[in-house]
């Protein structure tokens, strides 16, 4: 199963990044600072901020695992925001919360029936239908709500670059 990915586009970022890459170390520092500011907009500290607040709560583990990280090297940086909570079997279950699960049947394969114990009663079934869960695109709601703030950060990055290029 591929990792979930959300693309968030703002105007002018590619142009700013192109100029920054030509400016050398000062530009890379400016890009890094801008990416960190965007990360702190969504996740001010581990498990806090707008994204964590919108995360559905059952145990709170998914919310508490919300972090951001600057990835890549000096010439190729990007921001990743993760919710790394895992199920007891090791699955990153945030994907299932955000994307939902499709309906499926659980069928006895190596036995004549499935055995369940419910309320002290033992029940046997050959097939059990699981209706799946609906997607909860809370991350899209947060991205859309913070779009203006992110655009302002990118605009300030462009202004810093322009100021640097003009010697101010």
Order of alpha helices (4+ residues) and beta strands (2+ residues): alpha-alpha-alpha-alpha-beta-beta-alpha-beta-beta-beta-beta-alpha
